[in-house]
Amino acid sequence: MTVSLEQLSRCSVAVDLGAARTRVYLKRFGVIVDAPSAVAVNTRSGALIAVGAPAERMVGRTPEHIRVVRPVSGGTVVDIDMARRMLRALVGDRIRRAWRRKPMLRAAVCIPHDAEPLVQRAAIETLTGMGARRVELVDSLIAAAVGSGLPVEEPEATMIVMCGAATSHVAVLSLGSIVASETVPVGGEIIDRAVIQHLRNQHELMLPNQAVHPLHLAMSVAPPGQTEAEVYGRDVSTGLFRTVNVDTESVRAAIRPPLTAMVDAIRGVLRQCQPDLVADLADRGIMLVGGSAMLPGLDSMLRQATGMPVHVAEQPAVCAVEGLGAMLEGRVRLLHRDPLSR
């Protein structure tokens, strides 16, 4: 069955299950949950210790019998039971307070473009376990394009790059449908690992999980006359705390390979498009959405590599759930829909 705007307007809840964060939109209330997709569980008893931000703060600090689980990877539910328990802890009470008299009959969820049937089934089972009697699946690229304000219903090309934690999706849209798209296994976590590996190889330094965000070191614009940044961590050989000065230019060079894969994906999508669509994009450019789109300097790097205008959405991290919420509220009208079938 193909999802229509009429079907989406009957939904009560919209969910964006991301690898880094989970966001929930409640009809007529807006975004009610924006929390890390993390669960801390006691491996001996199976009891939940913490969910969301408290669980994320436990990474690298837990005893042996407590494990921090991320039930979502690359927009795909990889642990249905944990994802269900996480959602129930995050939104169960809020939804029950908002709807004491009306049960949650329908829900909509974003899933990656061209998701396989098993991925679709995992998303459906996660929400039906929460109490939804029907689940509508919507392409995350279209939802994010709507949430970023792109005129996807017009007969003109718009390009969107959705930068997630584990993967990035590149697509060209026209008339409310996806004309061409590519997915690359490059995201914020991949670039993080490249920076961490560089610091380990060049400076014999291991960073703590939540000390500094390596990407801000790599991509931020240094003050005039300053080409180094101070980073602290654990010395590989001695195990003691140590502070080093890192050349920011060398760190930028370390993240160039994963960014090259993203640029190649953009070029590959452009090669699939008709000349008229490419001409539209030459003026309109690229829209960056997703949590990793907020990394300082990413837009300028892509602009330099592609020669096209690059824009960052006003709130790139919540574009997908806001776009899905706009469909639920009936604030958008598309000529054609390209969401996924149930």
ChimeraX attribute file (.defattr): number of C-alpha atoms within 10 A of each C-alpha:
attribute: neighborCount
match mode: 1-to-1
recipient: residues
	/A:1	7
	/A:2	13
	/A:3	17
	/A:4	16
	/A:5	17
	/A:6	11
	/A:7	14
	/A:8	25
	/A:9	18
	/A:10	17
	/A:11	23
	/A:12	21
	/A:13	26
	/A:14	32
	/A:15	26
	/A:16	25
	/A:17	26
	/A:18	27
	/A:19	22
	/A:20	22
	/A:21	23
	/A:22	24
	/A:23	24
	/A:24	25
	/A:25	25
	/A:26	22
	/A:27	19
	/A:28	11
	/A:29	10
	/A:30	16
	/A:31	18
	/A:32	15
	/A:33	18
	/A:34	17
	/A:35	18
	/A:36	21
	/A:37	25
	/A:38	28
	/A:39	25
	/A:40	26
	/A:41	20
	/A:42	16
	/A:43	13
	/A:44	8
	/A:45	9
	/A:46	11
	/A:47	11
	/A:48	19
	/A:49	14
	/A:50	19
	/A:51	22
	/A:52	22
	/A:53	15
	/A:54	15
	/A:55	22
	/A:56	23
	/A:57	17
	/A:58	19
	/A:59	16
	/A:60	12
	/A:61	12
	/A:62	13
	/A:63	9
	/A:64	8
	/A:65	11
	/A:66	19
	/A:67	20
	/A:68	23
	/A:69	18
	/A:70	24
	/A:71	23
	/A:72	21
	/A:73	18
	/A:74	20
	/A:75	26
	/A:76	22
	/A:77	27
	/A:78	16
	/A:79	15
	/A:80	20
	/A:81	14
	/A:82	21
	/A:83	28
	/A:84	20
	/A:85	18
	/A:86	23
	/A:87	23
	/A:88	17
	/A:89	16
	/A:90	20
	/A:91	16
	/A:92	14
	/A:93	11
	/A:94	14
	/A:95	18
	/A:96	13
	/A:97	9
	/A:98	13
	/A:99	11
	/A:100	8
	/A:101	8
	/A:102	9
	/A:103	14
	/A:104	17
	/A:105	15
	/A:106	21
	/A:107	26
	/A:108	32
	/A:109	24
	/A:110	28
	/A:111	28
	/A:112	21
	/A:113	22
	/A:114	14
	/A:115	14
	/A:116	11
	/A:117	11
	/A:118	11
	/A:119	16
	/A:120	22
	/A:121	15
	/A:122	18
	/A:123	27
	/A:124	24
	/A:125	17
	/A:126	21
	/A:127	23
	/A:128	17
	/A:129	16
	/A:130	18
	/A:131	15
	/A:132	20
	/A:133	14
	/A:134	15
	/A:135	22
	/A:136	24
	/A:137	24
	/A:138	28
	/A:139	22
	/A:140	25
	/A:141	30
	/A:142	26
	/A:143	24
	/A:144	28
	/A:145	29
	/A:146	26
	/A:147	25
	/A:148	24
	/A:149	13
	/A:150	18
	/A:151	17
	/A:152	24
	/A:153	20
	/A:154	14
	/A:155	13
	/A:156	19
	/A:157	27
	/A:158	26
	/A:159	30
	/A:160	26
	/A:161	27
	/A:162	28
	/A:163	25
	/A:164	26
	/A:165	25
	/A:166	20
	/A:167	22
	/A:168	23
	/A:169	25
	/A:170	27
	/A:171	25
	/A:172	27
	/A:173	25
	/A:174	20
	/A:175	19
	/A:176	23
	/A:177	19
	/A:178	21
	/A:179	18
	/A:180	17
	/A:181	23
	/A:182	19
	/A:183	19
	/A:184	18
	/A:185	15
	/A:186	22
	/A:187	24
	/A:188	22
	/A:189	17
	/A:190	17
	/A:191	23
	/A:192	18
	/A:193	14
	/A:194	21
	/A:195	24
	/A:196	20
	/A:197	17
	/A:198	19
	/A:199	22
	/A:200	16
	/A:201	12
	/A:202	10
	/A:203	14
	/A:204	16
	/A:205	25
	/A:206	20
	/A:207	21
	/A:208	14
	/A:209	15
	/A:210	12
	/A:211	10
	/A:212	13
	/A:213	14
	/A:214	21
	/A:215	24
	/A:216	14
	/A:217	22
	/A:218	26
	/A:219	19
	/A:220	14
	/A:221	13
	/A:222	14
	/A:223	8
	/A:224	6
	/A:225	6
	/A:226	10
	/A:227	14
	/A:228	16
	/A:229	13
	/A:230	11
	/A:231	17
	/A:232	16
	/A:233	20
	/A:234	17
	/A:235	17
	/A:236	16
	/A:237	8
	/A:238	9
	/A:239	11
	/A:240	10
	/A:241	13
	/A:242	14
	/A:243	12
	/A:244	15
	/A:245	12
	/A:246	18
	/A:247	15
	/A:248	20
	/A:249	14
	/A:250	16
	/A:251	20
	/A:252	17
	/A:253	13
	/A:254	19
	/A:255	20
	/A:256	13
	/A:257	14
	/A:258	17
	/A:259	19
	/A:260	14
	/A:261	15
	/A:262	24
	/A:263	18
	/A:264	15
	/A:265	21
	/A:266	25
	/A:267	14
	/A:268	15
	/A:269	19
	/A:270	20
	/A:271	12
	/A:272	13
	/A:273	16
	/A:274	11
	/A:275	11
	/A:276	10
	/A:277	19
	/A:278	21
	/A:279	14
	/A:280	14
	/A:281	19
	/A:282	13
	/A:283	10
	/A:284	17
	/A:285	21
	/A:286	25
	/A:287	23
	/A:288	28
	/A:289	30
	/A:290	25
	/A:291	21
	/A:292	24
	/A:293	25
	/A:294	19
	/A:295	15
	/A:296	16
	/A:297	16
	/A:298	18
	/A:299	19
	/A:300	14
	/A:301	16
	/A:302	20
	/A:303	17
	/A:304	11
	/A:305	13
	/A:306	16
	/A:307	11
	/A:308	15
	/A:309	17
	/A:310	22
	/A:311	17
	/A:312	18
	/A:313	21
	/A:314	14
	/A:315	15
	/A:316	21
	/A:317	24
	/A:318	23
	/A:319	26
	/A:320	31
	/A:321	28
	/A:322	26
	/A:323	25
	/A:324	30
	/A:325	32
	/A:326	22
	/A:327	26
	/A:328	26
	/A:329	19
	/A:330	14
	/A:331	10
	/A:332	15
	/A:333	14
	/A:334	17
	/A:335	12
	/A:336	14
	/A:337	19
	/A:338	18
	/A:339	25
	/A:340	20
	/A:341	13
	/A:342	15
